[in-house]
Structure formats: structure tokens, C-alpha cells
């Protein structure tokens, strides 16, 4: 889901992303609070134990724990409700965060082309999404040397994996995605392996927001003199 920020205010400077940052920071806080409430509830209430009769005459019974419709014979309940499900919630929030910034950066490029009457538009750039916008920002706006976009390039790969491949860090042929492996190594407190998937930990969304904010500050530093 991408938030349409254009309806929230009438006039905004070309390069002002302060509202976007504040909105996403609040969104992340709400997401993490919701996740923590669910984890606390699981830890406090715990699963219910159920007795399953196998052979009453021989006094043979089987016991299983059930929580929210899942049983301990099928999954590890603690891992599911304190790690796996929170990761899924963060993945969903990550796609919203990414989509919001991607939309706003695209709009910045389009507004810049219109206001400066450039001969090149965003649609003339090769590629798509954030990579295409970065090419416009580099060639037209003039951000030649970005210190932060290398991190965003890894985040683009993560976004594509989450959107199209269930957050897997391996290709269909079994080869690891180099950028995602580098991301998990460099940001091991935010991301880790969960089978063949990238697991999102507490702090992952804040890290992504920080990366976008650093990139926006670089763009604004180029725009300020104009």
C-alpha cells in the first residue's frame, strides 16, 4: 500500500520531505507497538494444552498446545508468534514505507523537470522505480556522488524480494542474492536468515527510514542553492 500524501496538504516546497519522515516514523512506532502487544499477549497467556485420546483402554493420550488456531505438532508456537509473525508484519510495513518514499521521490523528479523546464523527464530514464529516479537525480539534478544510495540499492533488492519472492534471499536456481547477503551481514541486528527468507527484526524499519532520510538530505543539499 502506498500513501497518497498529496491530499494531506495544499502547498509544499519542492524538496521538503520532513512531513514524509514524521509520518513514516509515527507509522513505524505504531507498527512496533502493535507487534509488541501481540508478543506480550502470547508470553502472558501462552498456548492452551489439549488432550487427544489415542486409546482410552490402554490409557494412551497425546497432548498438544494450541494458540490462535495453530498447534505445537505443526509449528514451533513460540517462534511463530514472537519472531515469524512479527517479521511478516514488518515486511508489510516495509513495503508501505518503501512505496511511500518511492512515490514522493518520483514526484520530486517530475516537479523538478516541470519547474526547471528540463529537456529530460523522469520517463526518459532507463529502468524503473527508485533506480530510475536515482538516475534522473544523478544526471539532471546533479547528485553525482551519493554516499547513501549504495544502501538503498540493497533495500531495493529487499523490496523486490518481499514483493515478488516471499522475502527469499536466494534466486529460483538456488543462488544467493549478493546484495541481500551483504545487507544481512552489515545489518545483522536488523535482518537475519529464516530458512531461505530474510527475517525482519525490531529496528529494521527504523534502519530503512534512516537510509531514505540520508538520501533525501543529499538531494536537498544539491537543491538548496537553486
C-alpha positions as a Python dict, from the first residue, in 0.01 Angstrom:
ca = {
    (1, 'X'): (0, 0, 0),
    (2, 'X'): (130, 348, -97),
    (3, 'X'): (10, 651, 96),
    (4, 'X'): (-106, 945, -116),
    (5, 'X'): (43, 1240, 65),
    (6, 'X'): (-70, 1494, -194),
    (7, 'X'): (-415, 1513, -34),
    (8, 'X'): (-281, 1600, 309),
    (9, 'X'): (-158, 1949, 229),
    (10, 'X'): (-201, 2212, -40),
    (11, 'X'): (143, 2366, -92),
    (12, 'X'): (480, 2208, -21),
    (13, 'X'): (831, 2313, -123),
    (14, 'X'): (985, 2100, -395),
    (15, 'X'): (1241, 1931, -171),
    (16, 'X'): (1066, 1920, 169),
    (17, 'X'): (1037, 1563, 298),
    (18, 'X'): (1005, 1648, 666),
    (19, 'X'): (636, 1557, 674),
    (20, 'X'): (702, 1225, 497),
    (21, 'X'): (969, 1144, 754),
    (22, 'X'): (747, 1231, 1051),
    (23, 'X'): (455, 1036, 906),
    (24, 'X'): (662, 723, 846),
    (25, 'X'): (831, 748, 1185),
    (26, 'X'): (488, 755, 1350),
    (27, 'X'): (375, 465, 1132),
    (28, 'X'): (678, 261, 1239),
    (29, 'X'): (615, 338, 1606),
    (30, 'X'): (255, 224, 1575),
    (31, 'X'): (361, -93, 1392),
    (32, 'X'): (617, -187, 1658),
    (33, 'X'): (373, -116, 1941),
    (34, 'X'): (114, -344, 1778),
    (35, 'X'): (374, -618, 1737),
    (36, 'X'): (486, -588, 2099),
    (37, 'X'): (127, -612, 2225),
    (38, 'X'): (87, -941, 2035),
    (39, 'X'): (416, -1079, 2170),
    (40, 'X'): (329, -976, 2527),
    (41, 'X'): (-11, -1142, 2496),
    (42, 'X'): (146, -1468, 2379),
    (43, 'X'): (402, -1462, 2660),
    (44, 'X'): (137, -1381, 2921),
    (45, 'X'): (-144, -1611, 2810),
    (46, 'X'): (52, -1887, 2643),
    (47, 'X'): (-99, -2169, 2439),
    (48, 'X'): (-370, -2394, 2573),
    (49, 'X'): (-289, -2761, 2627),
    (50, 'X'): (-530, -3009, 2469),
    (51, 'X'): (-561, -3378, 2540),
    (52, 'X'): (-615, -3610, 2244),
    (53, 'X'): (-741, -3960, 2314),
    (54, 'X'): (-543, -4228, 2134),
    (55, 'X'): (-655, -4540, 2321),
    (56, 'X'): (-850, -4484, 2640),
    (57, 'X'): (-846, -4853, 2733),
    (58, 'X'): (-469, -4850, 2734),
    (59, 'X'): (-462, -4504, 2890),
    (60, 'X'): (-282, -4364, 2586),
    (61, 'X'): (-328, -3996, 2522),
    (62, 'X'): (-146, -3737, 2318),
    (63, 'X'): (-106, -3377, 2425),
    (64, 'X'): (-71, -3073, 2205),
    (65, 'X'): (-63, -2698, 2262),
    (66, 'X'): (-286, -2471, 2058),
    (67, 'X'): (-270, -2093, 2015),
    (68, 'X'): (-467, -1884, 1767),
    (69, 'X'): (-562, -2192, 1566),
    (70, 'X'): (-209, -2330, 1536),
    (71, 'X'): (-86, -2639, 1721),
    (72, 'X'): (255, -2734, 1853),
    (73, 'X'): (266, -3051, 1643),
    (74, 'X'): (266, -2846, 1325),
    (75, 'X'): (483, -2547, 1421),
    (76, 'X'): (704, -2412, 1698),
    (77, 'X'): (450, -2179, 1855),
    (78, 'X'): (699, -1957, 2036),
    (79, 'X'): (898, -1895, 1719),
    (80, 'X'): (587, -1829, 1511),
    (81, 'X'): (428, -1574, 1745),
    (82, 'X'): (739, -1396, 1873),
    (83, 'X'): (954, -1398, 1559),
    (84, 'X'): (793, -1515, 1234),
    (85, 'X'): (462, -1327, 1253),
    (86, 'X'): (630, -1004, 1374),
    (87, 'X'): (862, -1031, 1073),
    (88, 'X'): (563, -1064, 841),
    (89, 'X'): (409, -750, 993),
    (90, 'X'): (736, -560, 950),
    (91, 'X'): (763, -681, 590),
    (92, 'X'): (420, -540, 515),
    (93, 'X'): (510, -210, 684),
    (94, 'X'): (840, -206, 492),
    (95, 'X'): (657, -225, 159),
    (96, 'X'): (438, 69, 265),
    (97, 'X'): (742, 267, 378),
    (98, 'X'): (933, 193, 57),
    (99, 'X'): (634, 265, -167),
    (100, 'X'): (566, 597, 4),
    (101, 'X'): (921, 724, -41),
    (102, 'X'): (944, 589, -395),
    (103, 'X'): (626, 779, -486),
    (104, 'X'): (745, 1100, -322),
    (105, 'X'): (1088, 1082, -488),
    (106, 'X'): (925, 1022, -828),
    (107, 'X'): (709, 1328, -768),
    (108, 'X'): (1013, 1535, -676),
    (109, 'X'): (1177, 1439, -1006),
    (110, 'X'): (865, 1520, -1208),
    (111, 'X'): (821, 1854, -1031),
    (112, 'X'): (1186, 1940, -1086),
    (113, 'X'): (1159, 1868, -1459),
    (114, 'X'): (844, 2082, -1482),
    (115, 'X'): (970, 2374, -1274),
    (116, 'X'): (1309, 2388, -1447),
    (117, 'X'): (1172, 2306, -1793),
    (118, 'X'): (1439, 2042, -1845),
    (119, 'X'): (1479, 1866, -2176),
    (120, 'X'): (1482, 1531, -1997),
    (121, 'X'): (1193, 1389, -1796),
    (122, 'X'): (1181, 1107, -1546),
    (123, 'X'): (1011, 885, -1804),
    (124, 'X'): (1314, 924, -2032),
    (125, 'X'): (1540, 746, -1785),
    (126, 'X'): (1618, 376, -1818),
    (127, 'X'): (1489, 128, -1563),
    (128, 'X'): (1203, 172, -1320),
    (129, 'X'): (1119, 265, -965),
    (130, 'X'): (1385, 405, -734),
    (131, 'X'): (1672, 309, -967),
    (132, 'X'): (1518, 518, -1246),
    (133, 'X'): (1460, 813, -1013),
    (134, 'X'): (1819, 796, -891),
    (135, 'X'): (1941, 810, -1249),
    (136, 'X'): (1736, 1128, -1303),
    (137, 'X'): (1864, 1277, -976),
    (138, 'X'): (2220, 1199, -1078),
    (139, 'X'): (2209, 1316, -1440),
    (140, 'X'): (1959, 1603, -1422),
    (141, 'X'): (1957, 1734, -1066),
    (142, 'X'): (2330, 1677, -1027),
    (143, 'X'): (2382, 1439, -735),
    (144, 'X'): (2687, 1279, -891),
    (145, 'X'): (2839, 1112, -586),
    (146, 'X'): (2584, 970, -343),
    (147, 'X'): (2730, 819, -27),
    (148, 'X'): (2395, 672, 77),
    (149, 'X'): (2245, 517, -235),
    (150, 'X'): (2455, 200, -209),
    (151, 'X'): (2247, 110, 98),
    (152, 'X'): (1926, 197, -84),
    (153, 'X'): (2030, -28, -372),
    (154, 'X'): (2034, -319, -124),
    (155, 'X'): (1697, -206, 8),
    (156, 'X'): (1560, -204, -348),
    (157, 'X'): (1667, -569, -379),
    (158, 'X'): (1499, -645, -47),
    (159, 'X'): (1180, -472, -161),
    (160, 'X'): (1174, -677, -482),
    (161, 'X'): (1231, -997, -286),
    (162, 'X'): (948, -915, -45),
    (163, 'X'): (708, -810, -321),
    (164, 'X'): (778, -1090, -567),
    (165, 'X'): (958, -1378, -397),
    (166, 'X'): (827, -1409, -38),
    (167, 'X'): (1136, -1228, 102),
    (168, 'X'): (1368, -1505, -16),
    (169, 'X'): (1735, -1415, -42),
    (170, 'X'): (1800, -1690, -298),
    (171, 'X'): (1714, -1699, -667),
    (172, 'X'): (1499, -1974, -818),
    (173, 'X'): (1819, -2153, -922),
    (174, 'X'): (1939, -2156, -561),
    (175, 'X'): (2200, -1883, -598),
    (176, 'X'): (2219, -1629, -318),
    (177, 'X'): (2141, -1266, -393),
    (178, 'X'): (2469, -1092, -319),
    (179, 'X'): (2314, -760, -218),
    (180, 'X'): (2081, -926, 33),
    (181, 'X'): (2362, -1130, 182),
    (182, 'X'): (2566, -812, 226),
    (183, 'X'): (2268, -642, 388),
    (184, 'X'): (2217, -925, 638),
    (185, 'X'): (2587, -924, 727),
    (186, 'X'): (2618, -546, 762),
    (187, 'X'): (2288, -506, 948),
    (188, 'X'): (2274, -831, 1143),
    (189, 'X'): (2083, -664, 1428),
    (190, 'X'): (1802, -576, 1184),
    (191, 'X'): (1793, -873, 945),
    (192, 'X'): (1882, -1242, 962),
    (193, 'X'): (1812, -1573, 790),
    (194, 'X'): (1491, -1763, 846),
    (195, 'X'): (1526, -2066, 626),
    (196, 'X'): (1567, -1908, 284),
    (197, 'X'): (1387, -1589, 383),
    (198, 'X'): (1506, -1259, 527),
    (199, 'X'): (1377, -1220, 882),
    (200, 'X'): (1291, -863, 991),
    (201, 'X'): (1388, -779, 1349),
    (202, 'X'): (1294, -483, 1566),
    (203, 'X'): (1494, -189, 1430),
    (204, 'X'): (1471, -296, 1063),
    (205, 'X'): (1208, -36, 976),
    (206, 'X'): (1399, 238, 1157),
    (207, 'X'): (1710, 143, 959),
    (208, 'X'): (1525, 171, 627),
    (209, 'X'): (1376, 507, 727),
    (210, 'X'): (1723, 634, 819),
    (211, 'X'): (1861, 525, 481),
    (212, 'X'): (1589, 714, 295),
    (213, 'X'): (1637, 1020, 516),
    (214, 'X'): (2011, 1025, 449),
    (215, 'X'): (1947, 1004, 74),
    (216, 'X'): (1689, 1283, 85),
    (217, 'X'): (1932, 1507, 273),
    (218, 'X'): (2186, 1454, -4),
    (219, 'X'): (1928, 1555, -266),
    (220, 'X'): (1826, 1862, -66),
    (221, 'X'): (2188, 1971, -34),
    (222, 'X'): (2204, 1987, -415),
    (223, 'X'): (1871, 2168, -445),
    (224, 'X'): (1935, 2432, -180),
    (225, 'X'): (2149, 2667, -393),
    (226, 'X'): (1889, 2672, -676),
}
